[in-house]
Amino acid sequence: KEVNVEIKKLTARQHY
């Protein structure tokens, strides 16, 4: 499982 991908997707959505 690649959790990094999930985090990257979340960060992409939260473009602070």
Sequence and secondary structure as in RCSB ss.txt:
>XXXX:A:sequence
KEVNVEIKKLTARQHY
>XXXX:A:secstr
  HHHHHHHHHHHS  
